[in-house]
Amino acid sequence: MPKHKIVPFLLLALFGALLLLPLAGLAAEEDTLADELKKKAQQAFVAGRYAEAAASNLEIAEKHPESPARRYAVQMLGTLYENNLVDVRKAVKWHREFLDKYADPRQAPFYKEKLASLEKLMHQEQAFATYQAIRFANKGDEVMVAQFEALLAKHPDFLLRAEIQRELGYAYARLDKRQQSYQAFQDLARSGGQQFSADDRTAYDKASHHWQLTNSWGAIAWGVVVILWGAALLMKPWERMTRASLRMFMIWAVLWLLLAASRIPSFHAIDSSADEFLFPDAAVYIAAALNLPVLFWLLLLTRGNFWQTRPRVLRWASPPLTLLMTTAVFYLFLIHQPNGAKIMDAFAAKYRHWAGEWQNPEQNHSSLAGGRGK
């Protein structure tokens, strides 16, 4: 092509580039403003200033339609109006826009399910607002369970009842309120349907087990204690009680207290940093002192009139009866400690481990030798 024909094309291209330069600068300036608004919205959200965060995101969505920051703004508007400012219609609007314009194929099913749930909640917006306020208040489990129970009492037909029952089940478990946790998970199992997940089933089974340890086995332990004390008293031990027997009891009591006191330094020297549950010092002292009423019961038992003509039976019966009384007393003590049922589970796991080592000493020895060899 001749040079005099190329020149007009070059001039036209140069003129077009000059026209596009202001547009490119304007787009870059718009992105900068949108990014500043996005940063401002993020800071407000983290600080808990949700209305301010919504205003900044709304400005991005309305005034910067071509900015990459708009995707974030639309998504956050849906989240803010769902969780924090609680306006169901606005939440539906922005979630739908995010689904239509920005959601990738992996996000689409989640947002479709969210929109379906929110549309059902439009006629329960007040209850939903209370529910979200409780969830995000972070005031602790005690306050949360009280507020959730009040919400269920006021709105028994609330569509998110199953979610509240789930929250209550886990919260009561954290508070070591075993009966309430079991009841909440039981209600969830009855009404949750497909919402009752595998994790919920595991938590429900654990709550049921812990409540059984406290209620059923606790009642049996109380029965054992009452029966053994009743049996000892029915034999009228005071009729054969002497000063010498009382003096012997005092000697045994003092010896036991001295022995327990001598073991206290060893208890404090134990490294418990890796233990999940810790006994407070007061609980350790009480546990040591619990042997004193057991010793006094044993004194009364051995002084009963029934044994006067049956000394051989007394020699054979007193050790297992004492073991039974001691086990029942300490079981009751443990299950009424904070996280007592979980402590019992930990003891049971250790017992099974020790029993396995005792039954298979060769296997345990070989595993230890293999560990040293490595």
C-alpha positions in Angstrom: 0.0 0.0 0.0 1.4 3.5 -0.9 2.6 5.6 2.0 0.2 8.4 1.2 -2.7 5.9 1.8 -1.3 4.6 5.2 -1.1 8.0 6.8 -4.9 8.6 7.1 -5.2 5.2 8.9 -2.4 6.1 11.3 -4.0 9.4 12.1 -7.4 7.8 12.6 -5.9 5.2 15.0 -4.0 8.0 16.9 -7.2 10.0 17.2 -9.1 7.0 18.6 -6.5 6.3 21.2 -6.6 9.9 22.3 -10.4 9.6 22.8 -10.1 6.3 24.8 -7.4 7.7 27.2 -9.9 9.7 29.3 -12.3 6.8 29.5 -9.5 4.5 30.8 -8.5 7.1 33.3 -12.1 7.4 34.4 -12.5 3.6 34.8 -9.3 3.5 36.9 -10.5 6.3 39.1 -13.8 4.6 39.6 -12.1 1.4 40.6 -10.0 3.3 43.1 -13.1 4.9 44.6 -14.8 1.6 44.8 -11.8 -0.1 46.4 -11.7 2.7 49.1 -15.4 2.2 49.8 -14.9 -1.6 50.0 -12.1 -1.1 52.5 -14.3 1.3 54.5 -17.1 -1.2 54.5 -14.9 -4.0 55.7 -13.6 -2.0 58.6 -17.1 -1.0 59.6 -18.3 -4.6 59.4 -15.4 -5.9 61.6 -16.1 -3.1 64.1 -19.8 -4.0 64.3 -21.0 -0.8 62.6 -23.4 -2.8 60.3 -25.5 0.2 59.1 -22.3 2.0 58.0 -21.0 -1.1 56.3 -24.3 -1.5 54.4 -24.2 2.2 53.3 -20.7 1.8 51.9 -21.6 -1.4 50.1 -24.8 0.1 48.7 -22.8 3.0 47.3 -20.5 0.6 45.5 -23.5 -1.4 44.1 -25.4 1.7 42.9 -22.6 4.1 41.8 -19.9 1.7 40.6 -21.7 -0.9 38.5 -18.7 -1.9 36.5 -16.2 -2.2 39.3 -14.9 -5.6 40.4 -15.7 -4.6 44.0 -19.4 -4.7 43.2 -19.5 -8.5 43.5 -18.3 -8.3 47.0 -20.7 -5.4 47.8 -23.7 -7.3 46.5 -22.8 -10.4 48.5 -22.2 -8.5 51.7 -25.5 -6.6 51.3 -27.3 -9.9 51.3 -25.3 -11.1 54.3 -25.9 -7.9 56.3 -29.6 -7.7 55.7 -29.9 -11.4 56.6 -27.8 -11.6 59.7 -27.2 -8.2 61.2 -29.7 -5.6 60.0 -32.4 -8.2 59.4 -34.6 -7.0 56.5 -35.8 -10.2 54.8 -37.0 -8.5 51.6 -33.7 -6.7 51.1 -31.8 -9.8 51.9 -33.8 -11.7 49.3 -33.2 -8.9 46.8 -29.4 -8.9 47.1 -29.0 -12.6 47.4 -31.0 -13.1 44.2 -28.9 -10.5 42.4 -25.7 -12.2 43.6 -27.1 -15.6 42.4 -28.1 -14.2 39.0 -25.0 -12.2 38.3 -22.0 -13.4 40.3 -22.5 -16.9 41.8 -20.3 -19.6 40.3 -21.8 -23.1 39.8 -20.6 -24.3 43.2 -22.3 -21.4 45.0 -25.6 -21.6 43.1 -27.2 -24.5 45.1 -26.3 -22.8 48.4 -27.9 -19.5 47.4 -31.0 -21.1 45.9 -31.6 -22.9 49.2 -31.0 -19.7 51.2 -33.5 -17.8 49.0 -36.1 -20.5 49.4 -35.7 -20.4 53.2 -35.8 -16.6 53.5 -38.9 -16.3 51.3 -40.7 -18.6 53.7 -39.6 -16.4 56.6 -41.1 -13.2 55.3 -44.2 -13.5 57.4 -42.1 -14.3 60.5 -39.6 -11.5 60.2 -40.0 -10.4 63.8 -39.2 -13.8 65.2 -36.3 -14.2 62.6 -34.9 -10.8 63.7 -34.9 -11.9 67.4 -33.3 -15.3 66.4 -30.5 -13.6 64.5 -29.9 -11.0 67.3 -29.5 -13.9 69.8 -27.2 -15.8 67.5 -24.8 -12.9 66.9 -25.0 -11.3 70.4 -22.1 -13.4 71.8 -23.3 -13.0 75.4 -22.5 -16.6 76.5 -24.4 -19.8 76.6 -26.4 -19.0 79.8 -27.9 -15.9 78.2 -28.3 -17.5 74.8 -30.3 -20.6 76.1 -32.6 -18.4 78.2 -33.3 -16.1 75.2 -33.9 -19.1 72.8 -36.2 -20.7 75.3 -38.2 -17.5 75.5 -38.3 -17.2 71.7 -39.7 -20.7 71.3 -42.3 -20.0 74.0 -43.4 -16.8 72.2 -43.3 -18.3 68.7 -43.9 -22.1 69.0 -44.6 -22.3 65.2 -41.3 -20.6 64.2 -40.0 -22.2 61.0 -36.4 -22.3 62.4 -37.5 -24.2 65.5 -35.2 -27.1 64.6 -32.2 -24.8 64.3 -33.0 -23.4 67.8 -33.3 -26.9 69.2 -29.9 -27.8 67.8 -28.3 -24.6 69.3 -29.9 -25.5 72.6 -28.7 -29.1 72.6 -25.1 -28.1 72.0 -25.2 -25.1 74.4 -26.7 -27.1 77.2 -24.0 -29.7 76.6 -21.3 -27.0 76.9 -23.0 -25.9 80.2 -22.9 -29.5 81.4 -26.7 -29.5 81.8 -27.2 -33.1 80.7 -30.9 -33.5 81.0 -31.7 -30.3 79.1 -29.2 -31.2 76.4 -30.7 -34.7 76.0 -34.2 -33.2 75.9 -33.3 -30.6 73.2 -31.7 -33.2 71.0 -34.6 -35.5 71.5 -37.0 -32.7 70.4 -34.8 -32.1 67.4 -34.8 -35.8 66.5 -38.6 -35.8 66.6 -39.2 -32.7 64.6 -35.9 -32.2 62.6 -36.5 -34.8 60.0 -33.8 -34.5 57.3 -32.2 -31.6 59.4 -31.0 -34.2 62.0 -27.5 -34.8 60.8 -24.9 -37.4 61.6 -23.1 -34.9 63.9 -26.5 -34.3 65.6 -27.0 -38.0 66.1 -23.5 -38.3 67.7 -24.2 -35.4 70.0 -27.7 -36.8 70.8 -26.2 -40.2 71.7 -23.6 -38.6 73.9 -26.2 -36.5 75.7 -28.4 -39.5 76.2 -25.4 -41.5 77.6 -24.4 -38.7 79.9 -28.0 -38.2 81.2 -28.2 -42.0 81.8 -25.0 -41.8 83.8 -26.4 -39.0 85.9 -30.0 -40.1 86.2 -30.3 -43.9 86.0 -26.9 -45.0 87.4 -26.9 -42.1 89.8 -30.3 -43.4 91.2 -28.8 -46.9 91.5 -25.8 -45.5 93.4 -28.0 -43.5 95.7 -30.0 -46.7 96.3 -26.9 -48.6 97.2 -25.8 -45.9 99.7 -29.2 -45.7 101.3 -29.6 -49.5 101.6 -26.2 -50.1 103.1 -26.6 -47.3 105.6 -30.1 -48.5 106.4 -28.8 -52.1 106.9 -26.1 -50.9 109.2 -28.5 -48.8 111.4 -31.1 -51.6 111.5 -28.6 -53.8 113.2 -28.5 -51.3 116.2 -24.7 -50.9 116.2 -24.9 -48.4 119.1 -25.7 -51.2 121.5 -22.3 -52.7 121.0 -20.4 -49.4 120.6 -17.6 -48.8 123.1 -15.1 -46.1 123.8 -12.4 -48.3 122.5 -14.1 -48.7 119.1 -14.7 -45.0 118.8 -11.1 -44.4 119.7 -10.0 -46.9 117.0 -12.2 -45.0 114.5 -10.5 -41.7 115.4 -7.1 -43.3 115.0 -8.0 -44.6 111.5 -9.5 -41.3 110.5 -6.4 -39.4 111.6 -4.1 -41.9 109.8 -6.1 -41.5 106.6 -6.0 -37.7 106.8 -2.3 -37.8 107.3 -1.8 -40.2 104.4 -4.0 -38.0 102.1 -2.1 -34.9 103.2 1.2 -36.6 102.4 0.0 -37.2 98.8 -1.1 -33.7 98.1 2.4 -32.5 97.0 2.5 -35.4 94.5 -0.9 -34.4 93.2 0.2 -30.8 92.6 3.4 -32.1 90.9 1.4 -34.0 88.2 1.6 -32.3 84.8 -2.0 -31.8 83.8 -1.5 -29.3 81.0 -2.6 -31.9 78.4 -5.7 -33.0 80.4 -9.1 -32.0 79.0 -10.8 -31.8 82.5 -9.1 -30.6 85.6 -10.2 -31.1 89.2 -10.1 -28.0 91.4 -8.2 -28.3 94.6 -11.3 -28.2 96.7 -12.7 -31.2 94.9 -9.5 -33.2 95.6 -9.7 -32.4 99.3 -13.4 -33.3 99.4 -12.7 -36.6 97.6 -10.0 -37.4 100.2 -12.4 -36.6 103.1 -15.2 -38.8 101.6 -13.5 -41.9 103.0 -14.2 -40.7 106.5 -18.0 -41.3 106.3 -17.3 -44.7 104.6 -15.0 -45.6 107.5 -17.7 -44.6 110.0 -20.2 -46.7 108.2 -17.9 -49.6 108.3 -17.5 -49.1 112.1 -21.3 -49.2 112.5 -21.6 -52.2 110.2 -19.1 -54.3 112.1 -20.8 -53.4 115.4 -24.2 -54.6 114.4 -26.0 -57.2 116.5 -26.5 -59.4 113.4 -22.8 -60.3 113.3 -22.5 -61.3 117.0 -23.2 -64.9 116.1 -21.8 -64.8 112.6 -18.2 -63.6 112.7 -17.1 -65.7 109.7 -19.9 -64.1 107.6 -18.7 -60.6 108.7 -15.1 -61.4 107.6 -16.3 -62.5 104.2 -19.0 -59.9 103.6 -17.4 -56.7 104.9 -14.7 -56.3 102.2 -17.1 -56.5 99.2 -19.7 -54.4 101.0 -17.1 -51.7 101.8 -16.0 -51.7 98.2 -19.6 -51.4 97.0 -20.2 -48.4 99.4 -16.9 -46.7 98.4 -17.7 -47.1 94.7 -21.2 -45.8 95.0 -20.1 -42.8 97.1 -17.3 -41.8 94.7 -19.5 -42.4 91.7 -22.0 -39.9 93.1 -19.2 -37.5 93.9 -17.8 -37.7 90.3 -21.1 -37.3 88.4 -22.0 -34.2 90.3 -18.7 -32.5 89.4 -18.6 -30.1 86.5 -18.2 -32.3 83.3 -18.6 -35.3 85.6 -20.1 -37.5 83.0 -17.3 -36.7 80.6 -14.8 -37.5 83.3 -16.4 -40.9 83.8 -16.1 -41.5 80.1 -12.4 -40.6 80.3 -11.9 -43.0 83.2 -13.8 -45.7 81.3 -11.5 -45.2 78.2 -8.4 -45.4 80.4 -9.7 -48.5 82.1 -10.3 -50.2 78.8 -6.8 -49.3 77.7 -5.3 -50.7 80.9 -7.4 -53.8 80.7 -6.2 -54.3 77.1 -2.6 -54.0 78.2 -3.2 -56.4 81.0 -4.8 -59.0 78.7 -2.2 -58.6 75.9 1.1 -57.9 77.7 3.1 -59.4 74.9 1.5 -57.2 72.2 2.1 -54.1 74.4 5.7 -55.1 75.0 6.3 -55.6 71.3 4.8 -52.2 70.4 7.0 -50.5 73.0 10.0 -52.4 71.6 9.1 -51.3 68.1 8.8 -47.7 69.2 12.3 -47.8 70.8 13.6 -49.4 67.6 12.4 -46.5 65.5 
